[in-house]
Amino acid sequence: MTENFTNAGVYLIQTFFGIYFILIMVRFLMQVARVDFYNPLCQGIVKVTDPAIKPLRRILPTVRGVDFATLTVAFIVQLIAVVLVMLIVGGYPFLPEYIAWVFLGMFSIIFDIYFFALLVMVISSWIAPYSNHPALSLINQLTEPLCKPARKLLPPMGGIDFSIILVFVFISLIDNFLVIQPMAKMLGVPGGLILGL
């Protein structure tokens, strides 16, 4: 019975902290891609994440398009989630490895966001190719910085954009084989502890 309560606690922490963490990272990527912030979906994300980010804005400025306040809040949210989960499962309240786990989780979630955004973009191009839905507009703007260089290597042929395949391959290589998963194994990240790993 105790194990059930433990699992339920871990699930709740990972769900709620995970959703907020994803929203913060999407906001960071929105700033990097310079998306249209008049999009209602963007305004919703900003409204939800502003209370945590605004206070840090005074201390941590944006440098060359990199919003350090947003990244710091994402780091803190993920670190709190890791510490809480480790406390619930009987681990140490804090270890230096947790910092490395959180940084790796941040990189991993960025690749996951791009992966699923590209997947939605491909599916929507078949189902609703001329849709101007705010979510699809945001996804197109988010993925454009990745797709634009790939389009130079592999331009559209016959009206079909094959460059997305190159981006998928690049993301999968980095995430699964070259950086993220090998680093997670090397650092001993427990499976399922950190979102994206």
JORA-V606460 format. One record per backbone hydrogen bond with DSSP energy under -0.5 kcal/mol. CO is the residue of the C=O (numbers start at 1). NH is the residue of the N-H. Records with the same first field share a line. If there is no record, write none. Layout:
BEGIN
CO: NH + NH
END
This chain:
BEGIN
1: 5
2: 6
3: 7
4: 8
5: 9
6: 10
7: 11
8: 12
9: 13
10: 14
11: 15
12: 16
13: 17 + 18
14: 18
15: 19
16: 20
17: 21
18: 22
19: 23
20: 24
21: 25
22: 26
23: 27
24: 28
25: 29
26: 30
27: 31
28: 32
29: 33
30: 34 + 35
35: 37
36: 39
39: 43
40: 44
41: 45
42: 46
43: 47
44: 48
45: 49
46: 50
47: 51
49: 52 + 53
50: 54
53: 56 + 57
54: 57 + 58
55: 58
56: 59 + 60
59: 61
61: 63 + 68
62: 64
63: 66
65: 67
66: 63 + 68
67: 71
68: 72
69: 73
70: 74
71: 75
72: 76
73: 77
74: 78
75: 79
76: 80
77: 81
78: 82
79: 83
80: 84
81: 85
82: 86
83: 87
84: 88
85: 89
86: 91
87: 90
95: 98
96: 99 + 100
97: 101
98: 102
99: 103
100: 104
101: 105
102: 106
103: 107
104: 108
105: 109
106: 110
107: 111
108: 112
109: 113
110: 114
111: 115
112: 116
113: 117
114: 118
115: 119
116: 120
117: 121
118: 122
119: 123
120: 124
121: 125
122: 126
123: 126 + 127
124: 128
128: 131
133: 137
134: 138
135: 139
136: 140
137: 141
138: 142
139: 143
140: 144
141: 145
143: 146 + 147
144: 148
145: 149
146: 150
147: 151
148: 152
149: 153
150: 154
157: 160
160: 157 + 162
161: 164
162: 165 + 166
163: 167
164: 168
165: 169
166: 170
167: 171
168: 172
169: 173
170: 174
171: 175
172: 176 + 177
173: 177 + 178
174: 179 + 180
175: 181
179: 183
180: 184
181: 185
182: 186
183: 187
184: 188 + 189
185: 188
190: 193 + 194
194: 197
END
